[in-house]
Amino acid sequence: MTEDEIKSLEEKLMFKQKNTYEIMSDGEIKKAYDFAEKYKTFMNNAKTEREGVRQIVSEAREKGFKEYEFGKKYSSGDKVYFVNREKAVILCVIGKKSLSEGVKICAAHIDSPRLDLKQNPLYQDGGLALFKTHYYGGIKKYQWTTVPMSLHGVMVKRDGTKVNVNIGEDDGDPEFVVTDLLPHLAQEQEKKSLASGVKGEDLNLLVGSRPFKGDDSSENIKLNILNLLFEKYGVTEEDFLSSELEAVPAFKAVDIGFDRSMIGAYGHDDNVDAYPAAQACINAENPEYTVMSVLTDKEEIGSMGNTGLRSSYMKYFINDLAKSEGLEGWQVLRKSECLSADVTAAYDPTYPEVMDKNNCAYLNKGVAVMKYTGARGKSGTSDCSAEFFGKVRNMLDDNNVVWQLGALGKVDVGGGGTVAQFVADLDVDVVDVGVAVLSMHAPFEVISKTDLWQAYRAFEVFFK
């Protein structure tokens, strides 16, 4: 065979994943970078699930979405949203086809690893005031020391009044920090493993050191902090009992690299999928099928609770849509399809030993499609069928969406789960589709701008 014939045969028979910059035109790269700027703005304003819901709902309302009314019959083209307890949201555009042919769902989560304040968090010791925390989600605890932190959340006062808290994000705001032991005195700490060098109970947030003037009590610094909070928010120490306060990194989303090809930020997992999934639904106009973007809570701790996807709020929403056409919810669900929009690990050349290079995702190679997630013996995965994977593969190829394979490490190294398994429990065809992330679950994660764009395009064509 000639050299050209061999090359032609290779192109025909061999699977090769290409870099997005080799495929995308200059015009499309500009679109990707413009989209990335909007995403960075979202990231700076939506560091918690509550803030994410507010941002998405605000933008949806500007584009004509209205709050969903249970029991109301909607027509093709109608745009609605449903908020679940301020921590999860469903966006929906009614399609031309009957619900008996199913709905198209993109499901992502908007919670991220963080430090939650304990219910009675404030204490004074050694001339300092600190908050006790309880970490949320899977973290390397040592990574969360000496990082500037901001405080977000709500406090519900005794009279039922709810106070929104956001301190550490605006210019001039104070920030907070978990301290660490200096290397000069850390000989014993450094003998410990990375997992045990910093304990969960060591993740105490430093919040003050100045005593209340004129008070000689043993807790005069704590009193000063409480007085400052009372002056600003009208809350007392008892109001911490009925609060949800989250300490998150105070970093802003920034470009990474001389070429500005990447974005570094807190909370890419899973906002890097939730944001494009929401945008794809917000921008959907008169789709053939009814389309839904479900931005859910609690994925990082197993999707438990009534705002997580193990609960029935999505099922109830679809049941109500079904009743408007005289259908049962299961008749809609069994015909439905879902892209579980969640991140995967990106190959890191500094740590190649944990990855199977032929079956992992890389930065700048497009959105990752994962047939299964789980750990070791595929535990905790829905394992998408070959038929549905083939359908998604053809959809992406036919619409020139750049995609790649994804997997969360070698078989016996570790693994992780997504919401896919809980959607599959409803008799829905589902596969994981999302963006590859470097330094996942760290206070500062990294993603590719073009991968973010290809994720948006994947969700966009799925809804079409």
Backbone torsions as a table, in degrees:
resi	resn	phi	psi	omega
1	MET	NA	147.8	177.9
2	THR	-76.5	167.4	179.6
3	GLU	-62.4	-39.3	178.9
4	ASP	-66.0	-37.2	179.5
5	GLU	-67.9	-39.1	177.9
6	ILE	-64.4	-43.0	179.4
7	LYS	-63.3	-40.3	178.5
8	SER	-63.8	-39.1	178.9
9	LEU	-66.9	-40.4	177.1
10	GLU	-59.8	-45.1	-179.3
11	GLU	-64.4	-32.3	-178.3
12	LYS	-77.5	-38.7	-169.4
13	LEU	-103.7	-26.7	-172.3
14	MET	-99.2	144.3	179.0
15	PHE	-94.3	116.9	179.3
16	LYS	-130.0	129.0	178.6
17	GLN	-92.5	129.5	-175.0
18	LYS	-105.0	157.1	176.1
19	ASN	-72.3	139.0	-178.1
20	THR	-57.1	-34.9	-176.8
21	TYR	-71.4	-17.4	175.4
22	GLU	-80.6	-18.3	-173.0
23	ILE	-109.6	-41.3	-174.2
24	MET	-74.7	141.4	176.2
25	SER	-75.2	165.9	177.2
26	ASP	-59.9	-36.8	179.6
27	GLY	-65.1	-40.9	179.7
28	GLU	-71.7	-36.2	176.4
29	ILE	-60.6	-39.7	177.1
30	LYS	-63.1	-41.2	177.1
31	LYS	-60.4	-41.0	179.9
32	ALA	-62.9	-43.2	-178.5
33	TYR	-70.3	-35.8	176.0
34	ASP	-65.6	-41.2	177.7
35	PHE	-62.8	-37.7	179.9
36	ALA	-63.3	-35.7	178.7
37	GLU	-64.5	-41.2	177.4
38	LYS	-65.7	-38.7	178.2
39	TYR	-63.4	-41.5	179.2
40	LYS	-61.7	-39.5	176.8
41	THR	-62.6	-43.7	176.9
42	PHE	-59.6	-45.0	-178.0
43	MET	-61.3	-37.3	179.9
44	ASN	-70.9	-23.2	-176.1
45	ASN	-105.9	-2.8	-173.5
46	ALA	-138.5	70.5	-176.9
47	LYS	-90.9	-6.5	176.1
48	THR	-131.0	167.1	-178.2
49	GLU	-63.5	-38.8	178.5
50	ARG	-62.9	-45.1	179.3
51	GLU	-66.0	-36.4	177.1
52	GLY	-61.9	-44.0	178.4
53	VAL	-61.2	-45.8	-178.8
54	ARG	-61.4	-42.0	-179.3
55	GLN	-64.9	-46.3	-177.6
56	ILE	-66.5	-43.8	-179.8
57	VAL	-63.6	-40.5	178.6
58	SER	-59.6	-45.5	179.8
59	GLU	-68.9	-38.6	179.3
60	ALA	-63.2	-42.0	179.5
61	ARG	-62.5	-37.1	177.6
62	GLU	-63.6	-27.1	-179.2
63	LYS	-96.5	14.9	172.5
64	GLY	98.9	3.1	177.7
65	PHE	-74.1	143.6	178.0
66	LYS	-126.1	154.6	-178.1
67	GLU	-63.0	135.2	-177.1
68	TYR	-69.1	137.0	175.9
69	GLU	-111.5	113.2	-179.4
70	PHE	-62.5	134.9	179.8
71	GLY	93.0	-11.6	180.0
72	LYS	-85.7	141.8	177.0
73	LYS	-90.4	130.1	-178.2
74	TYR	-110.6	159.0	-177.5
75	SER	-112.2	164.9	179.5
76	SER	-54.5	131.7	179.3
77	GLY	95.4	-14.9	179.1
78	ASP	-66.0	142.5	-178.0
79	LYS	-120.9	123.9	-176.1
80	VAL	-136.1	161.8	173.8
81	TYR	-138.6	151.7	177.2
82	PHE	-132.6	125.3	-179.5
83	VAL	-103.6	128.4	178.4
84	ASN	-103.2	102.4	173.1
85	ARG	54.6	31.4	176.3
86	GLU	66.5	7.4	-175.4
87	LYS	-125.4	0.6	175.3
88	ALA	-151.9	152.4	-178.3
89	VAL	-145.7	144.1	172.9
90	ILE	-115.5	125.0	170.6
91	LEU	-101.2	140.3	-176.2
92	CYS	-147.0	135.0	172.7
93	VAL	-120.6	122.7	-176.2
94	ILE	-72.5	131.6	-176.4
95	GLY	-92.9	175.6	-179.7
96	LYS	-75.8	-35.0	-176.1
97	LYS	-79.5	156.6	176.0
98	SER	-63.8	148.3	176.8
99	LEU	-63.2	-17.0	177.4
100	SER	-63.7	-16.9	176.6
101	GLU	-93.9	5.5	174.7
102	GLY	94.7	171.7	176.3
103	VAL	-122.4	159.5	176.8
104	LYS	-104.3	123.2	-174.0
105	ILE	-119.7	131.9	164.2
106	CYS	-110.3	121.6	-177.2
107	ALA	-118.1	120.5	178.8
108	ALA	-132.8	168.5	176.9
109	HIS	-119.3	151.0	-175.7
110	ILE	-118.8	12.2	169.9
111	ASP	-96.6	151.5	-179.2
112	SER	-137.7	159.1	176.4
113	PRO	-56.5	145.8	-174.4
114	ARG	-169.0	-175.1	173.2
115	LEU	-114.8	114.8	175.6
116	ASP	-87.7	142.7	173.7
117	LEU	-74.8	139.6	172.8
118	LYS	-65.9	166.1	-174.6
119	GLN	-66.3	-34.4	176.0
120	ASN	-119.4	79.1	-163.5
121	PRO	-89.5	-28.1	-166.3
122	LEU	-83.9	128.4	175.3
123	TYR	-148.1	164.4	179.6
124	GLN	-122.2	135.4	178.8
125	ASP	-158.1	135.5	175.6
126	GLY	60.9	31.6	-179.9
127	GLY	77.6	16.3	180.0
128	LEU	-130.0	151.8	171.8
129	ALA	-106.6	135.0	-176.1
130	LEU	-139.2	158.6	170.7
131	PHE	-105.7	133.5	168.9
132	LYS	-79.2	137.6	-179.2
133	THR	-124.7	164.9	173.7
134	HIS	-132.6	115.6	-173.9
135	TYR	-68.2	148.2	-174.6
136	TYR	-117.3	118.2	-179.8
137	GLY	88.2	176.5	-177.3
138	GLY	-81.7	115.0	-179.6
139	ILE	-132.1	157.8	163.4
140	LYS	-88.3	107.9	-168.6
141	LYS	-59.9	-34.9	-178.1
142	TYR	-64.6	-24.6	-179.3
143	GLN	-69.0	-18.2	-172.5
144	TRP	-97.1	7.5	172.8
145	THR	-91.4	154.5	177.6
146	THR	55.3	28.7	177.8
147	VAL	-109.9	128.7	176.9
148	PRO	-61.7	130.7	-174.4
149	MET	-123.3	151.8	172.4
150	SER	-117.0	163.7	-175.8
151	LEU	-118.5	126.5	-176.7
152	HIS	-131.9	154.5	172.6
153	GLY	141.7	-157.8	-178.6
154	VAL	-134.3	150.1	171.3
155	MET	-126.5	131.4	179.0
156	VAL	-105.8	117.0	-176.6
157	LYS	-77.7	169.8	-176.2
158	ARG	-57.1	-33.3	-179.1
159	ASP	-83.7	4.2	178.4
160	GLY	92.5	-7.5	178.2
161	THR	-66.0	134.5	-179.7
162	LYS	-103.7	131.5	-178.4
163	VAL	-114.9	124.6	175.4
164	ASN	-84.2	133.6	-178.0
165	VAL	-116.3	131.1	174.2
166	ASN	-152.1	100.4	-177.0
167	ILE	-128.2	126.9	176.0
168	GLY	113.2	2.8	-178.2
169	GLU	-104.1	-33.9	-177.8
170	ASP	-83.4	152.4	176.3
171	ASP	-56.9	131.7	-179.5
172	GLY	91.2	-12.3	177.0
173	ASP	-67.6	147.7	168.8
174	PRO	-71.8	155.0	174.5
175	GLU	-123.4	175.1	-173.3
176	PHE	-130.9	169.1	-175.5
177	VAL	-159.1	148.0	168.4
178	VAL	-94.5	120.6	-176.8
179	THR	-80.1	163.5	177.4
180	ASP	-134.4	164.0	-177.9
181	LEU	-77.7	136.0	179.3
182	LEU	-67.4	147.1	-175.6
183	PRO	-60.9	-27.0	-179.5
184	HIS	-62.8	-26.2	-176.9
185	LEU	-117.8	15.6	-171.7
186	ALA	-106.0	22.5	-177.2
187	GLN	-57.4	-44.3	-179.3
188	GLU	-71.7	-38.9	178.7
189	GLN	-61.3	-40.4	-176.4
190	GLU	-73.0	-12.2	174.8
191	LYS	-80.0	-16.0	-178.3
192	LYS	-81.3	164.6	176.1
193	SER	-72.6	163.3	176.5
194	LEU	-57.7	-35.2	-177.1
195	ALA	-70.6	-29.2	-175.4
196	SER	-109.2	-4.6	-178.8
197	GLY	-63.3	-34.9	173.9
198	VAL	-124.8	122.8	-178.7
199	LYS	-92.0	159.9	178.6
200	GLY	-57.1	-39.3	-179.8
201	GLU	-71.9	-10.3	176.8
202	ASP	-84.8	-10.4	-175.4
203	LEU	-83.4	65.2	-178.6
204	ASN	-97.6	131.6	-172.5
205	LEU	-91.3	121.4	179.7
206	LEU	-76.7	122.6	-173.4
207	VAL	-126.7	-4.4	178.9
208	GLY	176.3	166.2	179.1
209	SER	-150.6	-0.9	-174.6
210	ARG	-96.7	127.1	-179.8
211	PRO	-75.1	155.8	175.9
212	PHE	-72.0	126.5	-174.6
213	LYS	-63.5	130.5	177.0
214	GLY	87.5	-1.1	179.6
215	ASP	-108.2	124.7	-178.4
216	ASP	-104.9	14.9	-178.4
217	SER	-72.6	169.1	-179.1
218	SER	-73.9	-11.1	-178.2
219	GLU	-123.1	39.6	-176.9
220	ASN	-72.0	-25.3	176.5
221	ILE	-74.3	-43.2	175.3
222	LYS	-59.3	-42.0	179.2
223	LEU	-61.8	-39.4	179.5
224	ASN	-63.6	-40.8	177.6
225	ILE	-63.1	-44.9	179.9
226	LEU	-63.0	-37.7	179.6
227	ASN	-66.5	-41.0	177.2
228	LEU	-62.2	-42.0	178.8
229	LEU	-67.0	-36.8	178.8
230	PHE	-66.9	-40.8	179.5
231	GLU	-65.1	-36.6	-176.9
232	LYS	-85.0	-42.3	-171.6
233	TYR	-118.4	-10.0	-178.1
234	GLY	71.9	26.0	-177.7
235	VAL	-107.7	157.3	176.2
236	THR	-116.1	174.4	-179.9
237	GLU	-60.2	-34.7	-179.7
238	GLU	-63.9	-27.1	-178.9
239	ASP	-69.9	-16.2	173.4
240	PHE	-62.4	-27.6	-177.4
241	LEU	-61.7	-33.9	179.8
242	SER	-113.2	60.7	-179.6
243	SER	-137.1	161.0	169.5
244	GLU	-129.0	99.8	-177.9
245	LEU	-118.6	131.2	-174.0
246	GLU	-124.7	128.8	173.9
247	ALA	-95.3	121.9	-178.1
248	VAL	-129.3	157.5	178.3
249	PRO	-57.3	138.8	-178.1
250	ALA	-85.3	5.2	-179.3
251	PHE	-60.1	144.8	168.7
252	LYS	-91.1	154.4	174.6
253	ALA	-69.1	129.8	-176.0
254	VAL	-137.1	158.5	172.2
255	ASP	-71.8	143.9	178.0
256	ILE	-118.4	135.8	176.4
257	GLY	97.3	151.2	175.9
258	PHE	-56.5	-32.9	-176.9
259	ASP	-89.0	-0.5	-180.0
260	ARG	56.1	32.3	-175.3
261	SER	-85.6	-9.9	-175.2
262	MET	-127.6	164.7	176.6
263	ILE	-124.2	129.5	172.1
264	GLY	-105.2	135.6	-177.9
265	ALA	-167.9	165.2	167.4
266	TYR	-85.8	135.2	169.9
267	GLY	91.2	17.4	173.1
268	HIS	-54.2	-37.3	175.0
269	ASP	-85.6	98.0	15.2
270	ASP	-129.8	26.2	-179.6
271	ASN	-64.1	-24.9	179.6
272	VAL	-66.1	-17.6	173.0
273	ASP	-105.2	-35.8	-178.8
274	ALA	-63.2	-42.5	-178.5
275	TYR	-63.2	-52.7	178.9
276	PRO	-65.3	-31.3	176.9
277	ALA	-64.4	-41.3	177.8
278	ALA	-65.8	-43.2	-179.1
279	GLN	-63.1	-38.1	179.9
280	ALA	-62.9	-37.0	178.6
281	CYS	-76.1	-42.2	179.2
282	ILE	-58.9	-36.3	-177.1
283	ASN	-88.7	-3.3	-179.1
284	ALA	-70.1	130.3	179.3
285	GLU	-124.1	119.5	176.9
286	ASN	47.5	56.0	179.6
287	PRO	-68.3	157.6	177.5
288	GLU	-64.7	-50.7	178.2
289	TYR	-99.9	154.4	171.0
290	THR	-64.2	132.0	-175.6
291	VAL	-118.6	147.5	-176.9
292	MET	-141.6	135.5	166.5
293	SER	-111.6	120.5	-179.0
294	VAL	-107.3	113.6	178.7
295	LEU	-107.1	107.6	-166.4
296	THR	-111.8	171.1	-175.8
297	ASP	-112.3	168.6	167.1
298	LYS	69.3	9.6	-179.4
299	GLU	-61.5	-36.1	-175.8
300	GLU	-67.1	-14.6	177.4
301	ILE	-120.7	26.7	173.4
302	GLY	100.0	9.7	178.8
303	SER	63.9	23.9	178.6
304	MET	-74.6	171.3	174.4
305	GLY	83.9	166.3	-174.5
306	ASN	-77.8	-1.7	172.3
307	THR	-109.5	1.2	175.1
308	GLY	-93.3	166.5	-172.8
309	LEU	-83.1	0.1	167.9
310	ARG	-77.1	-17.7	177.7
311	SER	-78.5	-177.2	-170.9
312	SER	-105.8	11.1	-172.7
313	TYR	-64.2	-37.2	177.2
314	MET	-68.1	-41.6	179.3
315	LYS	-62.0	-43.2	179.7
316	TYR	-64.0	-38.2	178.3
317	PHE	-61.3	-45.8	180.0
318	ILE	-68.7	-36.6	176.3
319	ASN	-58.3	-42.1	-177.9
320	ASP	-68.6	-39.6	174.4
321	LEU	-59.5	-42.0	-177.8
322	ALA	-62.5	-41.2	-178.7
323	LYS	-60.5	-30.2	-179.4
324	SER	-65.4	-19.8	176.3
325	GLU	-109.0	11.9	-179.9
326	GLY	73.4	25.2	-178.8
327	LEU	-109.5	162.9	169.4
328	GLU	-92.0	151.6	-178.3
329	GLY	-57.4	-38.7	-178.1
330	TRP	-65.6	-27.2	178.8
331	GLN	-68.8	-29.7	176.4
332	VAL	-79.5	-46.4	-174.4
333	LEU	-62.4	-40.4	-175.3
334	ARG	-67.0	-19.5	177.6
335	LYS	-99.7	0.6	-173.2
336	SER	-87.2	162.3	178.5
337	GLU	-133.2	149.1	-176.0
338	CYS	-140.4	136.9	165.2
339	LEU	-101.1	113.0	175.6
340	SER	-78.2	104.1	-170.4
341	ALA	-88.3	89.6	-179.2
342	ASP	-138.0	158.2	-174.5
343	VAL	-76.8	165.7	170.0
344	THR	-135.8	170.5	-179.1
345	ALA	-78.2	136.3	174.6
346	ALA	-91.2	144.9	177.2
347	TYR	-61.7	129.3	179.0
348	ASP	-117.4	112.4	-176.1
349	PRO	-63.2	-14.6	175.5
350	THR	-75.1	-24.5	-178.1
351	TYR	-130.9	61.3	-174.5
352	PRO	-71.5	-20.0	-171.9
353	GLU	-67.0	-17.5	-176.7
354	VAL	-92.1	-5.8	-173.5
355	MET	-114.7	145.8	166.0
356	ASP	-91.2	107.7	-170.4
357	LYS	-60.6	-25.7	179.7
358	ASN	-84.5	-10.0	-175.0
359	ASN	-136.9	47.5	176.8
360	CYS	-144.9	167.1	-177.6
361	ALA	-95.9	152.6	179.8
362	TYR	-127.2	151.1	171.8
363	LEU	-63.3	142.0	175.7
364	ASN	72.8	16.5	175.7
365	LYS	-112.5	18.0	173.7
366	GLY	97.1	-178.8	179.0
367	VAL	-68.7	142.2	-177.7
368	ALA	-94.1	136.4	176.1
369	VAL	-114.0	122.6	-175.5
370	MET	-116.1	115.1	-179.7
371	LYS	-64.0	-34.3	178.4
372	TYR	-148.9	157.0	172.9
373	THR	-118.4	-124.7	177.4
374	GLY	77.3	-170.0	-177.9
375	ALA	-135.9	141.7	175.6
376	ARG	49.5	-106.7	-177.3
377	GLY	-78.0	43.5	-178.1
378	LYS	58.6	25.3	-179.5
379	SER	-66.5	130.5	177.7
380	GLY	81.4	34.1	178.4
381	THR	-134.1	155.7	176.6
382	SER	-90.0	-19.6	179.4
383	ASP	50.5	85.1	-178.4
384	CYS	-51.9	143.1	178.5
385	SER	-69.7	154.6	177.5
386	ALA	-60.6	-36.2	-177.9
387	GLU	-64.6	-45.4	-178.6
388	PHE	-72.1	-37.3	176.5
389	PHE	-60.2	-42.1	178.8
390	GLY	-63.2	-37.9	178.9
391	LYS	-64.6	-43.5	179.8
392	VAL	-67.5	-42.0	178.7
393	ARG	-57.9	-46.8	-179.3
394	ASN	-66.2	-38.1	178.5
395	MET	-60.4	-44.4	-179.4
396	LEU	-67.8	-44.6	179.9
397	ASP	-63.0	-43.5	-176.6
398	ASP	-66.0	-22.0	-179.0
399	ASN	-109.0	15.2	176.1
400	ASN	57.2	35.2	172.9
401	VAL	-85.3	127.2	179.8
402	VAL	-79.3	122.7	-177.8
403	TRP	-138.2	165.0	-179.3
404	GLN	-146.9	169.4	174.0
405	LEU	-78.0	154.6	175.3
406	GLY	-140.4	147.8	174.0
407	ALA	-157.7	150.7	-174.0
408	LEU	-95.7	64.3	173.4
409	GLY	90.7	175.6	177.9
410	LYS	-65.4	161.6	-169.9
411	VAL	-56.9	-50.3	-175.2
412	ASP	-95.1	7.5	-177.0
413	VAL	-83.0	-41.9	-177.1
414	GLY	179.1	-129.0	179.9
415	GLY	136.2	-172.9	-179.3
416	GLY	-175.7	168.5	-177.1
417	GLY	-119.1	170.0	177.9
418	THR	-135.4	-174.4	178.3
419	VAL	-78.6	-4.5	-175.4
420	ALA	-54.4	-41.7	-176.1
421	GLN	-63.7	-31.8	-177.8
422	PHE	-79.4	-30.9	173.0
423	VAL	-70.2	-41.0	178.6
424	ALA	-62.2	-31.3	177.7
425	ASP	-59.4	-20.8	-179.5
426	LEU	-90.3	10.0	179.2
427	ASP	73.0	36.0	179.9
428	VAL	-110.1	137.6	171.9
429	ASP	-70.2	130.1	-174.3
430	VAL	-147.8	145.4	174.7
431	VAL	-143.7	149.4	179.3
432	ASP	-82.4	128.6	179.1
433	VAL	-137.3	119.0	-177.8
434	GLY	-167.0	-173.5	-172.7
435	VAL	-97.2	140.8	177.3
436	ALA	-78.9	140.3	-174.0
437	VAL	-127.9	135.3	169.0
438	LEU	-91.3	142.4	179.2
439	SER	61.2	39.8	-178.5
440	MET	-56.8	139.1	179.6
441	HIS	71.6	4.3	172.2
442	ALA	-80.9	165.2	176.8
443	PRO	-62.2	-19.2	-178.0
444	PHE	-139.6	111.1	-176.6
445	GLU	-109.3	164.7	-176.2
446	VAL	-131.1	135.6	175.3
447	ILE	-135.6	168.4	178.2
448	SER	-94.7	138.1	178.4
449	LYS	-64.3	-39.6	-178.3
450	THR	-73.3	-30.7	175.0
451	ASP	-65.8	-40.5	175.6
452	LEU	-57.7	-44.7	-179.9
453	TRP	-64.8	-42.3	179.9
454	GLN	-66.9	-29.4	173.6
455	ALA	-64.6	-45.7	177.3
456	TYR	-58.6	-44.6	-179.1
457	ARG	-64.1	-37.2	178.3
458	ALA	-62.4	-45.5	-179.8
459	PHE	-69.0	-34.5	179.7
460	GLU	-63.9	-48.3	-178.0
461	VAL	-71.8	-29.6	175.8
462	PHE	-62.7	-40.6	179.5
463	PHE	-73.4	-23.9	178.2
464	LYS	-78.8	NA	NA
